[in-house]
Amino acid sequence: MADDCAALLEHLRLGPVDVAGHSLGGFIGLMLAAKQPERVKRLVTLTTGVIAPSKRVLFRDMARLFFTMAPEDWFRLFYQWLFSDAFFADEANVAAAAAGSAGYRFRQSPGDFTRQVAAIDSLGPVDLAAVACPVLALAAELDLLAPPWR
C-alpha cells in the first residue's frame, strides 16, 4: 500500500508531501516515509501503534464472524475493543451506534474487512530510523487497540 501511495505521488508529480494517517493509514504513512523518505515532508499519525497478538486473533475472529451474523450484532462485538467502559454504561448508546453503523451506506463490507485484517497480518516492522521527516504521533490514553504504552 505504501508502494501504491508512492506510485500515485509519482504519477501526479507530487512530492515531498505532508501525510496524515489514522490507524492502518498511519502505518502506511510510516512505511512510505521509511521506504521513500524523499517523498514525505511531514507525517502525522493518529492512533497508530503496535497491535498486541491477542487483538490480532480478535481481528481474525471478527473477520470470520462478519459473514455469519446480523451486522448490528457484529458491531456490538466489534465495539468491545474500540470503546471504553463509559460508552457501554447506557445500552441506548450501544444500540444506537450499532444501528447507525449497520445502516451506514458506506460501511466496509465483510470481504473488505477480511482483506484489511490480512493486510495488517502481513505487515512487518517499520525501520523508524529511516524516517527522516518530522512526525507528530497522536495517541489516546484509553486506546484499547493500540495503546501508547505498547
Backbone torsions as a table, in degrees:
resi	resn	phi	psi	omega
1	MET	NA	-37.5	175.7
2	ALA	-64.1	-38.6	177.4
3	ASP	-64.3	-37.3	176.3
4	ASP	-63.3	-42.1	176.9
5	CYS	-61.1	-44.0	178.8
6	ALA	-62.4	-41.0	179.3
7	ALA	-64.9	-38.6	177.8
8	LEU	-65.1	-44.3	177.5
9	LEU	-60.2	-41.4	177.9
10	GLU	-62.6	-47.3	-179.0
11	HIS	-60.5	-40.3	-179.0
12	LEU	-84.1	-3.5	-178.7
13	ARG	56.4	46.6	178.9
14	LEU	-111.0	152.7	172.2
15	GLY	138.4	154.2	-12.3
16	PRO	-67.8	151.8	-175.1
17	VAL	-122.0	160.0	170.3
18	ASP	-84.5	137.5	-177.9
19	VAL	-126.1	135.2	172.8
20	ALA	-130.0	135.9	-179.1
21	GLY	-146.3	141.5	178.2
22	HIS	-108.2	132.9	175.8
23	SER	58.9	-120.6	179.5
24	LEU	-59.8	-34.2	177.9
25	GLY	-61.8	-36.2	176.3
26	GLY	-67.0	-38.6	177.5
27	PHE	-64.6	-40.5	177.5
28	ILE	-63.2	-40.5	176.5
29	GLY	-60.4	-42.7	176.8
30	LEU	-62.0	-43.2	178.8
31	MET	-62.2	-42.6	179.0
32	LEU	-62.4	-45.7	-179.2
33	ALA	-65.6	-31.2	179.3
34	ALA	-79.1	-40.4	-176.3
35	LYS	-80.5	-33.0	-177.9
36	GLN	-138.5	69.8	-174.3
37	PRO	-59.2	-24.6	-180.0
38	GLU	-69.8	-14.1	-177.9
39	ARG	-90.3	-18.4	-172.9
40	VAL	-115.4	119.3	179.6
41	LYS	-83.0	-47.0	178.8
42	ARG	-146.3	152.5	-177.4
43	LEU	-135.3	134.2	172.1
44	VAL	-119.7	125.9	174.5
45	THR	-114.4	141.8	179.7
46	LEU	-125.9	124.1	-178.8
47	THR	46.7	49.4	177.6
48	THR	-112.1	123.7	-179.7
49	GLY	-168.6	-172.8	-179.7
50	VAL	-72.9	131.9	177.6
51	ILE	-98.5	122.8	-178.0
52	ALA	-62.0	152.3	178.1
53	PRO	-54.7	-37.3	179.9
54	SER	-63.3	-36.1	179.3
55	LYS	-74.4	-30.9	176.2
56	ARG	-66.0	-40.6	175.4
57	VAL	-62.6	-42.6	178.4
58	LEU	-60.8	-42.8	176.1
59	PHE	-55.1	-48.9	-177.9
60	ARG	-64.4	-40.0	177.2
61	ASP	-64.5	-42.1	179.8
62	MET	-66.3	-35.5	176.6
63	ALA	-63.5	-42.7	179.0
64	ARG	-66.0	-41.4	-177.1
65	LEU	-73.7	-22.3	-177.4
66	PHE	-56.1	-31.5	-177.6
67	PHE	-83.5	-9.0	-167.6
68	THR	-112.8	-3.7	-174.2
69	MET	-141.0	167.0	177.2
70	ALA	-61.7	140.1	-178.4
71	PRO	-54.8	-39.0	179.8
72	GLU	-60.4	-41.4	179.1
73	ASP	-67.3	-40.5	179.2
74	TRP	-61.7	-45.2	-179.4
75	PHE	-65.1	-36.0	177.6
76	ARG	-60.1	-39.8	176.2
77	LEU	-71.4	-41.4	-179.3
78	PHE	-58.3	-39.1	-178.3
79	TYR	-63.7	-19.6	-176.9
80	GLN	-59.5	-28.9	178.6
81	TRP	-111.6	11.9	174.9
82	LEU	-107.7	-33.7	-172.0
83	PHE	-118.4	149.6	179.3
84	SER	-79.0	173.9	-177.7
85	ASP	-57.2	-32.8	-178.1
86	ALA	-58.5	-35.7	179.1
87	PHE	-61.7	-36.6	-174.6
88	PHE	-85.9	-2.1	-177.7
89	ALA	-64.9	-25.7	-179.8
90	ASP	-122.5	113.2	-178.6
91	GLU	-56.1	-31.7	179.5
92	ALA	-62.5	-34.8	176.2
93	ASN	-61.6	-46.2	-177.0
94	VAL	-65.0	-47.0	-179.2
95	ALA	-62.9	-43.4	-179.7
96	ALA	-65.8	-41.6	179.5
97	ALA	-65.3	-42.4	-179.8
98	ALA	-64.1	-43.1	178.8
99	ALA	-65.2	-42.3	179.1
100	GLY	-64.5	-42.7	179.5
101	SER	-65.8	-43.6	-179.0
102	ALA	-65.7	-33.2	-177.3
103	GLY	-90.8	-3.3	-178.2
104	TYR	-65.1	123.2	-171.8
105	ARG	-69.5	-17.8	179.7
106	PHE	-107.4	19.6	-176.4
107	ARG	-67.0	153.8	-179.3
108	GLN	-66.3	136.7	178.8
109	SER	-76.2	160.1	175.5
110	PRO	-56.2	-40.0	179.3
111	GLY	-65.1	-40.6	178.5
112	ASP	-67.3	-38.3	176.8
113	PHE	-62.7	-42.4	178.8
114	THR	-60.8	-42.9	177.8
115	ARG	-66.1	-36.0	177.5
116	GLN	-65.2	-42.1	177.9
117	VAL	-61.5	-43.3	178.2
118	ALA	-62.2	-38.7	178.7
119	ALA	-64.7	-42.9	178.5
120	ILE	-61.9	-43.2	179.9
121	ASP	-64.1	-27.0	-177.3
122	SER	-86.6	-8.5	-176.6
123	LEU	-71.3	133.4	173.6
124	GLY	-98.6	-178.5	179.6
125	PRO	-69.7	152.1	176.4
126	VAL	-99.1	134.5	176.4
127	ASP	-78.3	90.5	-176.3
128	LEU	-63.3	-24.3	177.7
129	ALA	-64.5	-22.4	-179.8
130	ALA	-83.4	-9.6	179.8
131	VAL	-79.6	114.6	-174.7
132	ALA	-97.6	-16.7	-175.1
133	CYS	-87.3	162.9	172.3
134	PRO	-66.3	141.5	179.7
135	VAL	-127.0	129.8	170.9
136	LEU	-107.3	113.2	-178.5
137	ALA	-106.2	114.1	178.8
138	LEU	-99.7	128.5	-179.5
139	ALA	-133.9	154.9	-179.1
140	ALA	-108.7	132.5	-178.1
141	GLU	-56.9	-35.2	-177.0
142	LEU	-99.5	13.7	-180.0
143	ASP	-61.9	120.3	-177.4
144	LEU	-84.2	-26.1	-176.0
145	LEU	-86.5	-48.0	-178.4
146	ALA	-133.4	70.7	-177.6
147	PRO	-63.8	147.2	-174.4
148	PRO	-65.2	-18.3	-177.7
149	TRP	-84.3	-2.5	179.3
150	ARG	-82.8	NA	NA
